[in-house]
Amino acid sequence: MPSVQMRSSPSVSPPRTVTDLKQRVIACLNRLSDRDTQSLAAAELDSIALNLSPEAFSLFINCLQTTDSSAKSPVRKHCVSLISLLSRSHGDSLAPHLPKMVSTILRRLRDPDSSVRAACATASVDMTTNITELPFSVLAGPMIEALIHDCDANAQIGAAVCLAAAIDAADDPDVEQLQKALPKIGKLLKSEGFKAKPELLGAIGSVIGAIGGRNSDKAVLDWLLPNVLEFLSSDDWHARKAAAEAVARVATAEEELAPLYKKACLALLESRRFDKVKLVRETMNHTLSLWKQLGDDSPDSSSLSKSVSTGKGINTLKSKENNPNVPTSSKLNDDEAAESKEKRPSGTRRVLFPAKPKVKENRSNKSQVVAVVQSSDEEEESSSSSQTKNAEEELSLIRNQITQIEKQQSSLVDLFQRFMESSQNEMQSLGRRVRCLETSFSVLSTDLLVSRTITQNGTHKRNAHLQN
């Protein structure tokens, strides 16, 4: 009999521990909704999460998934915080359960409480940095799908924030996945059904930073960057700040393609750097400094620099031909300079500086220089004219606003004057009514006095007549 009991005890004890753990977790979750027992229940749940065995991971996560929107906000928030605690304490041993943990986070993205969504972003960072056995796509894929297809505003905000936080925290994000998802995410900027535009701009900036110029598609940036730049003039200052940060990500990440958009970005940032909100203004100026540090790799600028350099060389050669007493140019090598000093006859001068071909090159290069300089002058004039037009438009808007304010002030003054006149008329009418009441009261009082005197005289006469 004792041997049978020893064999049966291991088979009976695990179910008891599983049921006890489940009941204990559910009891703690119920106590979280009470203020008196909230701190004790949270501490007990944290200790359970820290001391879990790998066999109990699935049960514990299932218990956390049972909470729904009917639970109180502290319960929902702490369930998400327990996912973070599990990721930090157990790490890669949770890799088989990562999809279930991600689904738990996605269920909480619709939460109306912003603190719960912030806890979801923290949990996304902890899962990304501590569970590294599985590829990044296991975490990012469901978040991208939720961001694209979910129509709830809170879910859009939570998915964008969580995706941006996970991408920024990842050491090795899936560049191909993000590159394929960038056009789909960028199309949401034009969607009227997508409400979380500031958070979406932050996610786009994180995706661009993660791609980092690796296999970047110029066609995608050609339509994505103008859409982002439109939000620099948005009415929502959060959107303006997020757009400026996304444009800064383009300047730092796209080293090869960013100089192609330098002129357009600088013009817009110059026009928007005097924002009325301090945080937006600082972000605009920082982004503007980043774009100014970029080199100008456009073909016009490179041809301009080449043509100017050739033109300078031709001018020096021509001056050398006209005046033989002028010393040799500094651009020649030391050996050539020494040979020219030792051999100064006309033959050597003709070999070093042939006249006829240089004159032809000089003419052709002069025409090239003039054409390029004219084109550059035209570009500068067009950019300056566009800046002046923008300034004039802003000034006209300011004037219109000032005139509207003046009209409103004048209408308010007129309304106040009419109110004062009506109040004065009412006071005068009230004074007349009071005087009428006073006169009527005085008449009534005199009538009463006369009637009293008459009655008193009549009673005296009657008494006297009766006495007689």
C-alpha positions in Angstrom: 0.0 0.0 0.0 2.7 2.6 0.7 4.2 2.0 -2.7 0.9 2.6 -4.4 0.5 5.9 -2.5 4.0 7.0 -3.6 3.2 6.3 -7.2 -0.2 8.0 -7.2 1.0 11.2 -5.5 2.9 12.7 -8.5 -0.1 12.1 -10.7 -2.5 13.8 -8.4 -0.4 16.8 -7.2 0.1 18.6 -10.6 -3.7 19.1 -11.2 -4.0 20.5 -7.7 -1.2 23.0 -8.3 -2.6 24.0 -11.6 -6.1 24.6 -10.2 -4.7 26.3 -7.1 -2.6 28.6 -9.3 -5.6 29.5 -11.5 -7.9 30.2 -8.5 -5.1 32.2 -6.8 -4.6 34.4 -9.9 -8.3 35.0 -10.5 -8.7 35.9 -6.8 -5.9 38.4 -7.1 -7.4 39.9 -10.2 -10.7 40.3 -8.4 -9.0 42.0 -5.5 -7.3 44.5 -7.9 -10.6 46.2 -8.5 -10.9 47.1 -4.8 -8.9 50.1 -3.6 -8.3 48.6 -0.2 -6.7 45.4 -1.5 -5.3 46.7 -4.8 -1.7 47.1 -3.7 -1.5 43.7 -2.0 -3.1 41.9 -4.9 -0.7 43.6 -7.4 2.3 42.6 -5.2 1.1 39.0 -5.1 0.5 38.8 -8.8 4.0 40.2 -9.4 5.5 37.5 -7.1 3.5 34.8 -8.9 4.8 36.0 -12.3 8.4 36.1 -11.1 8.3 32.6 -9.7 6.4 30.9 -12.5 7.7 27.6 -14.0 7.7 27.1 -17.8 4.8 24.7 -17.5 2.6 27.4 -16.0 3.2 30.1 -18.5 0.3 29.2 -20.7 -2.1 29.0 -17.8 -1.0 32.4 -16.4 -1.3 34.1 -19.8 -4.8 32.6 -20.3 -5.9 34.0 -16.9 -4.7 37.4 -18.1 -6.6 37.1 -21.3 -9.9 36.5 -19.4 -10.0 40.2 -18.4 -12.2 42.2 -20.7 -13.4 45.8 -21.0 -15.9 45.3 -18.1 -13.1 45.1 -15.6 -11.9 48.3 -14.0 -9.0 50.3 -15.4 -6.4 49.2 -12.7 -7.1 45.6 -13.5 -6.7 46.1 -17.3 -3.5 48.1 -16.8 -1.9 45.6 -14.4 -2.6 42.7 -16.7 -0.6 44.4 -19.4 2.1 45.3 -17.0 2.4 41.6 -16.0 3.2 40.8 -19.7 6.1 43.2 -19.4 7.2 41.6 -16.1 7.1 38.2 -17.7 9.2 39.3 -20.6 11.8 40.9 -18.4 12.1 38.1 -15.9 11.8 35.0 -18.1 13.1 36.1 -21.5 13.5 33.6 -24.3 11.8 30.8 -22.4 8.6 32.6 -23.3 9.3 32.3 -27.1 6.6 29.6 -27.7 4.0 31.8 -26.0 4.9 35.0 -27.8 2.0 34.9 -30.3 -0.5 34.6 -27.4 1.2 37.4 -25.5 1.0 39.6 -28.7 -2.7 38.8 -29.0 -3.2 39.8 -25.4 -1.7 43.2 -26.1 -3.7 43.6 -29.3 -7.0 43.1 -27.3 -6.1 45.9 -25.0 -5.4 48.4 -27.8 -9.0 49.4 -28.0 -9.0 50.5 -24.4 -10.3 54.0 -23.9 -7.8 54.6 -21.0 -4.6 56.1 -22.4 -2.6 54.7 -19.5 -3.5 51.1 -20.6 -2.4 51.9 -24.1 0.9 53.3 -22.7 1.4 50.0 -20.8 0.8 48.2 -24.1 3.7 50.2 -25.7 5.9 49.4 -22.8 5.1 45.7 -23.1 5.9 45.8 -26.8 9.3 47.2 -26.0 10.0 44.6 -23.3 8.9 41.7 -25.6 11.1 43.0 -28.4 14.2 43.4 -26.3 13.9 40.3 -24.1 12.4 37.6 -26.4 14.8 37.4 -29.3 14.7 33.8 -30.4 11.7 34.4 -32.7 11.9 36.8 -35.7 10.8 40.4 -35.3 7.9 39.7 -37.8 6.1 37.6 -35.2 5.6 40.8 -33.1 5.4 43.4 -35.9 3.1 41.5 -38.3 0.0 41.5 -36.2 0.5 45.2 -35.1 0.9 46.2 -38.8 -2.3 44.3 -39.6 -4.2 46.0 -36.7 -2.9 49.4 -37.8 -4.1 49.0 -41.4 -7.4 47.2 -40.9 -8.8 48.4 -37.5 -11.3 51.2 -37.7 -11.5 52.0 -34.0 -9.7 55.3 -33.1 -8.2 54.0 -29.9 -7.0 50.9 -31.6 -5.3 53.0 -34.3 -3.6 55.1 -31.7 -2.4 52.1 -29.7 -1.3 50.1 -32.8 0.8 53.0 -34.1 2.4 53.8 -30.8 3.2 50.1 -30.1 4.6 49.6 -33.6 6.8 52.6 -33.4 8.1 51.7 -29.9 8.8 48.1 -31.0 10.7 49.2 -34.1 12.8 51.7 -32.2 13.7 49.1 -29.5 14.5 46.3 -32.0 18.2 45.5 -32.5 17.6 43.7 -35.9 14.1 44.6 -37.3 12.9 42.8 -40.4 13.8 45.4 -43.1 12.0 43.5 -45.9 8.8 43.3 -43.9 8.9 47.0 -43.0 9.8 48.0 -46.6 6.7 46.1 -47.9 4.5 47.6 -45.3 5.6 51.2 -45.7 3.4 51.9 -48.8 0.4 50.4 -47.1 1.0 52.4 -43.9 1.7 55.6 -45.9 -1.7 55.4 -47.7 -3.4 55.8 -44.4 -2.3 59.4 -44.4 -4.8 60.1 -47.1 -7.6 58.0 -45.5 -10.4 59.9 -43.8 -11.3 56.9 -41.7 -7.9 56.9 -40.0 -8.0 59.4 -37.2 -4.7 58.9 -35.4 -2.6 60.9 -37.9 0.1 62.1 -35.4 0.8 58.6 -34.1 0.8 57.3 -37.7 3.4 59.9 -38.6 5.5 58.7 -35.7 5.2 55.1 -36.9 6.2 56.1 -40.4 9.3 57.9 -39.1 10.3 54.8 -37.1 9.9 52.6 -40.2 12.0 54.9 -42.3 14.7 55.0 -39.6 14.7 51.2 -39.3 15.1 50.8 -43.1 18.0 53.2 -42.9 18.6 53.6 -46.6 18.9 49.9 -47.2 17.2 49.0 -50.4 15.2 52.2 -50.3 12.7 52.8 -53.1 12.8 56.3 -54.6 9.3 55.9 -56.0 8.0 55.4 -52.5 9.7 58.5 -51.1 8.5 60.5 -54.2 4.9 60.2 -53.0 5.3 59.6 -49.3 7.5 62.6 -48.5 5.1 65.2 -50.0 2.2 63.6 -48.0 4.3 63.9 -44.8 5.2 67.5 -45.6 1.6 68.5 -45.9 1.1 67.9 -42.2 3.7 70.6 -41.4 0.8 73.1 -41.8 -1.8 71.0 -40.0 -4.1 72.6 -37.4 -3.2 69.9 -34.9 0.2 70.8 -33.3 0.8 67.1 -32.5 0.6 66.3 -36.2 3.0 69.2 -37.0 5.5 68.0 -34.5 5.2 64.3 -35.6 5.6 65.4 -39.3 8.8 67.4 -38.5 10.2 64.4 -36.6 9.4 62.1 -39.6 11.2 64.5 -42.0 14.2 64.5 -39.6 14.2 60.7 -39.8 14.4 61.0 -43.6 17.4 63.3 -43.4 19.3 61.1 -41.0 18.4 57.7 -42.5 18.3 58.3 -46.3 21.8 59.5 -46.9 21.7 58.8 -50.6 18.1 59.9 -51.5 17.6 62.7 -49.0 19.7 65.3 -50.9 17.4 65.0 -53.9 14.6 66.5 -51.8 16.7 69.1 -49.9 15.4 72.2 -51.6 11.7 71.4 -51.2 12.2 70.4 -47.6 14.3 73.4 -46.7 11.7 75.8 -48.2 8.8 74.3 -46.3 10.8 74.1 -43.0 11.9 77.7 -43.4 8.3 78.8 -43.8 7.1 76.8 -40.7 10.0 77.3 -38.3 8.2 80.2 -36.4 5.4 78.0 -35.0 3.3 79.3 -32.2 3.9 76.1 -30.1 7.3 76.0 -28.5 7.8 72.2 -28.8 6.9 72.3 -32.5 9.1 75.3 -33.1 12.1 73.5 -31.5 11.4 70.4 -33.5 11.2 72.4 -36.7 14.5 74.2 -36.1 16.2 70.9 -35.2 14.9 69.3 -38.4 16.0 72.3 -40.4 19.5 72.1 -39.1 19.7 68.4 -40.0 18.6 69.1 -43.6 21.1 72.0 -43.9 23.9 69.6 -43.0 23.2 67.4 -46.0 25.3 67.8 -49.1 23.7 68.9 -52.4 24.1 65.8 -54.7 21.7 67.0 -57.4 23.0 66.9 -61.0 22.6 70.7 -61.4 24.8 71.4 -58.5 27.5 68.9 -59.5 27.6 70.2 -63.0 27.8 73.7 -61.7 30.8 72.9 -59.5 32.6 71.1 -62.3 32.0 73.9 -64.8 33.1 76.6 -62.4 36.3 74.7 -61.6 37.1 74.2 -65.4 36.4 77.9 -66.1 38.8 79.0 -63.4 41.6 76.7 -64.9 41.0 78.1 -68.4 41.1 81.7 -67.2 44.5 81.1 -65.4 45.9 79.5 -68.5 44.8 82.4 -70.7 46.4 84.9 -68.4 49.6 82.9 -68.5 49.6 83.0 -72.3 49.1 86.8 -72.5 51.7 87.7 -69.9 54.8 85.4 -69.9 56.3 87.1 -66.9 53.6 85.8 -64.6 54.8 82.8 -62.4 53.3 79.4 -62.9 50.0 78.4 -61.4 49.8 76.7 -58.0 47.8 73.9 -59.4 50.8 72.5 -61.3 52.9 69.8 -59.7 56.3 70.5 -58.2 58.1 68.7 -61.0 56.3 70.6 -63.7 57.0 73.9 -61.9 60.7 73.1 -61.6 60.9 72.2 -65.3 59.1 75.4 -66.3 61.7 77.4 -64.2 64.7 75.6 -65.7 63.3 75.7 -69.3 61.8 79.0 -70.0 62.1 79.2 -73.8 59.1 79.8 -76.0 59.0 76.2 -77.2 58.3 74.8 -73.8 55.7 77.4 -73.2 54.0 76.3 -76.4 54.0 72.7 -75.3 52.7 73.4 -71.9 50.1 76.0 -73.0 48.9 75.4 -76.5 46.9 78.4 -77.6 44.4 77.3 -80.2 42.7 74.3 -78.5 42.6 76.1 -75.2 40.8 79.0 -76.8 38.2 76.7 -78.2 37.7 75.0 -74.8 37.6 78.4 -73.2 34.7 79.4 -75.5 32.8 76.2 -75.1 33.3 76.1 -71.3 32.4 79.8 -71.1 29.1 79.0 -72.7 28.6 76.1 -70.4 29.4 78.3 -67.4 27.0 81.0 -68.5 24.2 78.5 -69.1 24.7 76.8 -65.8 25.0 80.1 -63.9 21.9 81.4 -65.6 20.0 78.2 -64.7 21.2 78.5 -61.1 20.2 82.2 -61.0 16.7 81.2 -62.4 16.4 78.5 -59.7 17.4 81.0 -57.0 15.0 83.6 -58.4 12.2 81.0 -58.4 12.9 79.9 -54.9 13.1 83.5 -53.7 9.9 84.3 -55.5 8.2 81.3 -53.9 9.4 82.4 -50.5 8.1 85.9 -51.1 4.8 84.6 -52.3 4.5 82.4 -49.1 5.4 85.4 -47.0 2.8 87.6 -48.8 0.2 84.9 -48.4 0.9 84.7 -44.7 0.8 88.5 -44.4 -2.5 88.6 -46.2 -3.9 86.0 -43.9 -2.7 88.0 -40.9 -4.3 91.1 -42.3 -7.6 89.3 -42.9 -7.6 88.0 -39.3 -6.8 91.5 -38.0 -9.7 93.0 -40.0 -12.0 90.2 -38.7 -11.0 91.0 -35.1 -11.6 94.7 -35.7 -15.0 94.0 -37.1 -15.9 91.8 -34.1 -14.7 94.5 -31.7 -16.8 97.2 -33.5 -19.8 94.9 -33.4 -19.3 94.3 -29.7 -19.0 98.0 -29.0 -22.2 98.7 -30.9 -23.9 95.9 -29.0 -22.7 97.3 -25.7 -23.9 100.8 -26.7 -27.4 99.5 -27.6 -27.5 97.6 -24.3 -26.6 100.8 -22.4 -29.3 102.8 -24.2 -31.9 100.2 -23.6 -31.0 99.9 -20.0 -31.2 103.7 -19.6 -34.6 103.8 -21.2 -35.8 101.0 -18.9 -34.5 102.9 -15.9 -36.3 106.0 -17.0 -39.6 104.2 -17.5 -39.1 102.5 -14.1 -38.6 105.9 -12.5 -41.8 107.2 -14.1 -43.7 104.2 -12.8 -42.3 104.8 -9.3 -43.4 108.4 -9.3 -46.9 107.5 -10.5 -47.1 105.0 -7.7 -46.0 107.6 -5.2 -48.6 110.1 -6.4 -51.4 107.5 -6.3 -50.3 106.5 -2.8 -50.4 110.1 -1.6 -53.9 110.5 -3.1 -55.0 107.4 -1.3 -53.6 108.5 2.0 -55.3 111.9 1.8 -58.6 110.2 0.9 -58.2 108.0 3.9 -57.5 110.9 6.2 -60.6 112.8 4.9 -62.8 109.8 5.4 -61.5 109.3 8.9 -62.2 112.9 9.9 -65.7 112.7 8.4 -66.5 109.5 10.3 -65.1 111.0 13.5 -67.2 114.2 13.2 -70.3 112.1 12.5 -69.8 110.0 15.6 -69.3 113.1 17.7 -72.5 114.6 16.5 -74.5 111.5 17.1 -73.1 111.1 20.6 -73.9 114.7 21.4 -77.5 114.4 20.0 -78.0 111.2 22.1 -76.8 113.0 25.2 -79.2 115.8 24.6 
